[in-house]
């Protein structure tokens, strides 16, 4: 159930941000500038997307504290579980905000993220992925001693995947909005998901007008929170999400990240070195950024809907991966021809 006071506070807070957005931007003065290589915005753009998200998250926490309703639906039954949710989300936001301001090197970011995730996994043993359950496999795959490492790896991989996916306006915002809509549909952390959805709608409006970016603060916060909810809900109640279901939801950012990592390593480059070979860059290179965003968004939505439609999940996933490889191969050939033509 949605508490009326909770919804009213959310709406008023976000309207306040919208009305006084320019003054808030000037006060914080954390902006992204064009570098003439990968970033071509005509004027500096604020990186306060994460701040809008964390404000709504704090409103959610405030409501939880002073309301008699159980807003977490028993997913955080113990203090250490609540600690991992609250301080994990806040610390990753602050970590990202620091990175937005001082531009940390990729290796340092990876080390800090690894330490933070490890701490929260050790504190909250119900945040550990102890087994993997596929819808098309009768028996669960038990990870046993590999559980801690696999859990930390899962967090870090999605954080990097979402970071790399955040390349053009609207894309990562709508993608995360879609994920939280799935949480709403499954009645998982309903009010928390609602608060994030409202903040994402405000962000997307400003992002569409090229006034704001998520920044590292937004990406780190969202990546941690989404990973947390996926793991916590699945551990709390079996079959909330099958492993193949999560794979399909995260497929495009995940597959693109693995492809780029391998391609960069083969070419002797650092796996975290930015380039313009992401799937959205490849599409936008021949059409436009808006076409790239709409194409990827529609593809993700259709992929998820088709996953729930087809009975044979394994064959569907295999066809999905093959389809992705064919599309990427075609886009890379187009890029190669364009480079050869220009030379």
Secondary structure by P-SEA (a helix, b strand, c coil): cccaaaaaaaaaaaaaaaaaaaaaaaaacccccccccccccccccccaaaaaaaaaaaaaaaaaaaccccccccccccaaaaaaaaaaaaaaaaaaaaaaaccccaaaaaaaaaaaaaaaaaacccccccccccccccbbbbbccaaaaaaaaaaaaaaaaaaaaccccaaaaaaaaaaaaaaaaaccaaaaaaaaaaaaaaaaaaaaaccccccaaaaaaaaaaaaaaaaaaaaaccccccaaaaaaaacaaaaaaaaaaaaaaaacccccccccccaaaaaaacccaaaaaaaaaaaaaaaaaaaaaccaaaaaaaaaaaaaaaaaaaaaaaaaaaaaaac
